[in-house]
Amino acid sequence: MLEKIIGKKSHQLSADDLRELVAGYSRVVIDFGCGDGMLPYRLAQQNPDVFYIGIDAARESLAVASAKAAKKPSRGGCANALFLCSNVLDDMPDLHGIADEIQWNFPWGSLMRALVASDANAMGNMIAASKKEADFVFYLNLYVFENDNQRTDMGLPEIDNDFVENTLRPTWKKLGIVVEETSFLPPDKLKDHPSTWAGRLIRRSGRNTLLMTGKIHHG
Ligand SMILES: C[S@@+](CC[C@H](N)C(=O)[O-])C[C@H]1O[C@@H](n2cnc3c(N)ncnc32)[C@H](O)[C@@H]1O
């Protein structure tokens, strides 16, 4: 069973119920580690034909966006946004390959470490949640990586083009996740990104962000 959040309440949702909810939408986008959920909520309002699912391990962080989405449309609600509480590094409830796109927007802490280390659970959950040939988008702010003391304290590698090309890209490829485009974006390229942490990280740190996009072919 999935744990659907509306405000401060949890509700059980089966994978079949979820499939019914997304039926008829042109695309399903899942945001892993969505934080306050404002990005999927805003995108859902802008794109009514796309269904957005925000997932975060911190139940309380989803309270505001999930309550807004559950309101009547005339009061800002949107039926095409759903919020689930789940740890995406754990044995996640099966989402049965419903996603056309998986987003990882500005992960932090264990989530960030899992992705740069190509953690089997994180990658497996991303693959299990996605359709074949689904898109993925990965934004990694490099704030912590550009401070050598902080980076080594957290046991993180140096992230540069060499690491992306010779470590991340081949490791992900073995799992069936094919990186098609990689860029190191300066802060001004992301100043209008609508996620909460994009704003915080970029305004505060002024550091670059690694953007990787590609396809999930499955292993
Ligand atoms: C820096 S915030 C980014 C939030 C959002 N994507 C944004 O751009 O505003 C990282 C989020 O990842 C969530 N997170 C960390 N570890 C997680 C895990 N194992 N499973 C699911 N969410 C996790 C945290 O609760 C936090 O909300």
The ligand as a Gaussian input file, in Angstrom:
#p B3LYP/6-31G(d) Opt

LIG

0 1
 C       17.061000      19.719000      -0.449000
 S       15.461000      19.054000      -0.319000
 C       14.920000      19.242000      -2.025000
 C       13.465000      19.377000      -2.091000
 C       12.852000      19.670000      -3.459000
 N       13.211000      18.678000      -4.453000
 C       13.165000      21.061000      -3.945000
 O       13.876000      21.193000      -4.962000
 O       12.706000      22.021000      -3.320000
 C       15.715000      17.296000      -0.229000
 C       14.477000      16.510000       0.150000
 O       14.786000      15.126000       0.036000
 C       14.054000      14.442000       1.022000
 N       14.707000      13.142000       1.248000
 C       15.926000      12.918000       1.797000
 N       16.172000      11.592000       1.838000
 C       15.074000      10.989000       1.301000
 C       14.733000       9.652000       1.052000
 N       15.568000       8.680000       1.377000
 N       13.549000       9.372000       0.480000
 C       12.698000      10.366000       0.136000
 N       12.966000      11.668000       0.352000
 C       14.136000      11.971000       0.920000
 C       14.109000      15.346000       2.236000
 O       13.060000      15.046000       3.147000
 C       13.993000      16.726000       1.576000
 O       12.646000      17.122000       1.555000

